[in-house]
Amino acid sequence: MDLSDAALLVGAGLAAGTVNAVAGGGSLITFPALIGVGFAPVPANVTNSVSVCPGYLSSVVGSRKDLPERRRLLPLIPTTVLGAGAGCALLLVTPARAFELVVPFLVLGATAVLAFQTRLRRLVGHPRDLSPRRRAVTLQTMVALGSVYGGYFGAALGVMLVAGLALVLDETLTRVTAVKNLLSAVVGLITVAVFALFGPVNWVAVAVLAPATVVGGYAGARLARRLPPIVLKTVIVVFGTVIGGFLLYRAFRS
């Protein structure tokens, strides 16, 4: 890796950390950057997953004041761990092509859920109108599906988590984003553990990318706290639509 390659990865890491904290989808910056400096797709995907984890952790630090009380968050952690582990296993043991075709529709679907959140709540019921049991089961289901996806690929994980959480949690979008940051960090830690043991990680690239994602993640989390809810929602919806369209184009072009 020469100096120009390293500079490209640093810039991609800064941008990805910021985008992940605000909307999610930063991997669509770092993943192509790794491909651009010469990595094959699978090593690039695995190396990318490990590299963006520190950025998720710094996002949690930046948004920690907006997190709900601990007793509401703890039940989500085991589900996140198991889902992320299952997603990692899928990546390592199954062909990527079939899931590659599904991913764009998952991203676009999640974006649509967030965009039409108010109308959907009229159909499924507002969170405060749901029974505690139904709300808990729905929340765990959303977290499980998002975590599996995050362990497998991870791009637009934030969009998917925010869409699912916002439909179930009776919280402001800023607080939902803080929960998303925490769950994304847990997914990131699981991918680091699994891929460090079983995946073709390039640790030199990680050493270049990871510090940049930390800086970008903290800055992005601070920015997200200052954005009005409607602006934050618009940013996430627009970014999710762009990501989904890009993935759809890439899937059917190959």
C-alpha positions, 0 to 999 in steps of 0.5 A: 500500500503506497501513500496515495492508497493510504490517503484515500483510505483515511479520507474514506474512513473520516467520511464513513464514520461521520455518515454512519453516526448520522444516517448509516451506510458509511460502508458504501464509502469504505468498501469501494475505497478498499476495492479501489486500492486493489482488494478482492471483494470478500477480503474488502468486505471483511476488512471493512467490517472490522475497520468501521467498528471503532467508528461505531464505538465513538458514535456511542460516546458522542450520543451517550446522553441521548440513550434511554435508561439501561434497563430498556437497552439490556434485553436488546444486547443478546439478540444483537449478539446472536443476530450478528453472529448468524450474519457473519456465519452466513457470509463465511459459509454461503454464496454471496450472489443470492443475498447480494440480490436481496440486499438492495430491496432490504435497504429500500424497504427499510428506507420506505418504512422510515419515510412512511412511518406515520402512515404505517403506525396507523396500520400497526398501531402507535407504540404507546397503543401496543401491549407491552408483550407485542411491543417487546416481541416486535422490537426484538424481531426488528433488532434481530433482522437488522443484526443478521444483516449487519453481520453479513454485509453492514452497509446501510445497517444504520438505516435499517435499524433506525427504520425498525426502531422508530416504528416501535419505540415511542422516542424522538428520532435523536434518541432512536439514533443513539440506540442505533449507534449502540446496537451498531457498535455491538454488531461491529464488535461481533464482526471483529471477533468472528472475522479476526478468527475466521476471515481474511482481514488485512490488518494494515488497511484496518490500521489506516481506516479504523482511526479515521472512522473514530474521528468521523464517528464522534463528529457525526454523532455530535452533529446528529444531536444538533439536527432538527428531527425532520432534517435528520429523518430527511438525511437518513431517507435520502441516503438510504434511497441512494444506497439502495439504488446503488446496490440495486444497480451494482447487483443487476449490472454484474 
